[in-house]
Amino acid sequence: MKRPTCSLETPAAMEHGSVRDPSSATFSFVDEDHTLANSVRFALNQDPRVSLCGYSIPHPSDSRVNIRVQTTGDPAREVLKDACQNLMLMCQHVRSTLDKAVDDYRSNPTDMDTK
C-alpha cells in the first residue's frame, strides 16, 4: 500500500519551537478542533519516541488547536509527520474495512441478518 504523505508546510499549520531544541515544539492548526487533535494525540502516544504530547484549544471561539510534542531526542516535527502518516493509514484501514463490510452486506443482506 502506498504510504500517504503529510506536510506541515501549509498556512493551516504553524510550528512554534526552539531552534536550539528541535525535540520540543508546539504546532498550531487553524480551523481544527478536538476531532483532529485527539486523533493526532492518540497517534503520537503510540510512538515510543514521544515523551510528552497533549493538545489545547486556547479559547472556545478560536478555531485553532495547539498540539505540544516533546520527544526523546528526535525532531518533534518529524515525529509529528510520522504520527500524521500513521493516522492516515489507520483511517484508510477503517475505510477499507467499512467498505468491504458494506459490500458484503449489499451482496447478501439475508446472510448478515442470521449472524
Buried (B, 14 or more C-beta within 10 A) or exposed (E): EEEEEBEBEEEEBBBEBEEEEBBBBBBBBEEBEEEBBEBBBBBBEEBEBBEEBBBEBEEEEEEBBBBBBBBEEBBBBBBBBBBBBBBBBBEEEEEEEEEEEEEEEEEEEEEEEEE
